[in-house]
């Protein structure tokens, strides 16, 4: 039996939510698309597109992450809906992903990025975003 549809939350309400709470924001894969989920009180809500009011969906996690960053959200959880795959599909996917990861790890041409370099890059991106947010706030 299909579950009840999840209600949406507007961008304005979303921004109010993140101003008054810490966490409870998720980039979630449902088997077809990425979406942004918010726990608001006791309800799970989907972030709505500002132009249509329909749930915002994204083809890849990077697009969802970019959207969250544009809204000033740098920290969120990533959730893959375990119900999106049948158990045998998940096992097949996990085996294929592990095999691919081992191939990449054993490939001498793989370009490795150190933990420090990754953190430095993330810090730069966050600083750039915070500067953009501050500039936007100054304009208002």
C-alpha positions as MATLAB code, in Angstrom:
seq = 'XXXXXXXXXXXXXXXXXXXXXXXXXXXXXXXXXXXXXXXXXXXXXXXXXXXXXXXXXXXXXXXXXXXXXXXXXXXXXXXXXXXXXXXXXXXXXXXXXXXXXXXXXXXXXXXXXXXXXXXXXXXXXXXXXXXXXXXXXXXX';
ca = [
       0.000    0.000    0.000;
       1.543    3.369   -0.975;
       2.311    5.772    1.827;
       0.548    9.110    2.150;
       2.118   11.972    0.192;
       4.564   14.145    2.088;
       3.581   17.804    2.361;
       5.909   20.530    1.128;
       7.544   23.470    2.895;
       8.097   26.805    1.148;
      11.531   28.394    0.817;
      10.506   31.140    3.266;
       9.296   28.632    5.851;
      12.434   26.556    5.249;
      14.665   29.564    5.946;
      12.694   30.288    9.126;
      13.088   26.640   10.118;
      16.872   26.631    9.741;
      17.080   29.920   11.637;
      15.340   28.419   14.680;
      16.630   24.829   14.670;
      19.850   22.925   14.313;
      19.812   19.980   11.933;
      16.842   17.947   10.769;
      17.662   18.676    7.106;
      18.275   15.816    4.720;
      19.246   15.325    1.090;
      17.341   12.127    0.373;
      17.450    9.678   -2.539;
      14.131    7.926   -3.123;
      15.281    5.600   -5.885;
      14.476    8.046   -8.694;
      15.484   11.569   -7.661;
      17.141   13.507   -4.851;
      14.949   15.754   -2.750;
      15.397   17.894    0.340;
      13.514   16.695    3.407;
      12.956   18.676    6.593;
      11.638   17.540    9.941;
       9.396   20.395   11.011;
       7.921   19.725   14.427;
       6.615   16.194   14.179;
       6.145   16.246   10.395;
       8.466   15.337    7.558;
       8.176   17.901    4.752;
       9.722   18.250    1.311;
      11.285   21.520    0.230;
       9.063   23.069   -2.428;
      10.140   24.785   -5.630;
       9.494   28.513   -5.226;
       7.975   28.813   -8.710;
       5.474   25.945   -8.548;
       5.078   24.960   -4.918;
       5.696   21.346   -5.944;
       8.413   19.298   -4.264;
      11.867   20.288   -5.503;
      13.696   17.352   -7.077;
      17.282   17.014   -8.242;
      18.925   14.576  -10.638;
      22.124   14.305   -8.593;
      23.288   14.908   -5.052;
      25.561   17.749   -6.199;
      22.541   19.683   -7.478;
      20.730   19.222   -4.145;
      23.898   20.246   -2.273;
      24.324   23.358   -4.438;
      20.702   24.313   -3.788;
      21.161   23.901   -0.036;
      24.373   25.955   -0.133;
      22.570   28.696   -2.039;
      20.035   28.763    0.811;
      22.852   29.017    3.366;
      22.767   25.407    4.526;
      26.234   23.887    4.748;
      25.425   20.957    7.043;
      22.797   18.314    6.380;
      22.467   14.555    6.377;
      22.376   12.363    3.289;
      19.813    9.569    3.309;
      19.281    6.829    0.771;
      15.797    5.408    1.079;
      16.428    1.765    1.865;
      12.940    0.964    0.634;
      13.839    2.321   -2.806;
      15.526   -0.969   -3.707;
      14.513   -4.551   -3.268;
      16.973   -6.484   -1.075;
      18.441   -8.435   -4.010;
      18.781   -5.217   -6.052;
      20.646   -3.591   -3.164;
      22.996   -6.568   -2.806;
      23.739   -6.475   -6.557;
      24.329   -2.735   -6.422;
      26.568   -3.011   -3.337;
      28.701   -5.747   -4.932;
      29.078   -3.735   -8.141;
      29.979   -0.587   -6.193;
      32.571   -2.486   -4.110;
      34.140   -4.024   -7.216;
      34.320   -0.612   -8.898;
      35.860    0.944   -5.756;
      38.508   -1.791   -5.586;
      39.348   -1.331   -9.261;
      39.748    2.395   -8.725;
      41.835    1.890   -5.572;
      44.164   -0.522   -7.376;
      44.499    1.645  -10.492;
      47.949    3.287  -10.437;
      46.581    6.265  -12.395;
      44.002    7.109   -9.725;
      44.524   10.653   -8.487;
      44.228   10.628   -4.697;
      43.215   13.697   -2.733;
      44.535   14.004    0.803;
      42.205   14.587    3.720;
      43.894   17.930    4.359;
      43.482   19.055    0.729;
      39.826   18.030    0.820;
      39.253   19.969    4.051;
      41.069   23.016    2.650;
      38.898   22.950   -0.478;
      35.733   22.618    1.618;
      36.843   25.502    3.850;
      37.426   27.693    0.775;
      33.976   26.854   -0.613;
      32.324   27.590    2.721;
      34.201   30.904    3.010;
      33.114   31.887   -0.507;
      29.513   30.978    0.288;
      29.542   32.893    3.556;
      30.938   35.937    1.725;
      28.130   35.669   -0.851;
      25.525   35.391    1.895;
      27.004   38.385    3.726;
      27.037   40.419    0.493;
      23.410   39.454   -0.167;
      22.439   40.450    3.379;
      24.259   43.786    2.963;
      22.252   44.489   -0.210;
      18.957   43.993    1.627;
];
